[in-house]
């Protein structure tokens, strides 16, 4: 997949990088909201995510596990 991205035009690579960054940002914010508002209330062993860095790292970990 990385080879395919590197073989594309420069503008396409920039577009893909921007789209990936936006997806990561949106998933981070959504994950933080859903984690704090839903999961923490219903699963007592979970603690709230307090910083965006924690939510970002959790989002990246879930993306890696999911295979995106």
Secondary structure, DSSP 8 states (H G I E B T S, - for coil): -HHHHHTS-HHHHHHHHHHHHHHHHHHHHHHHHHIIIIIHHH-TT-----SHHHHHHHHHHHHHHHT-
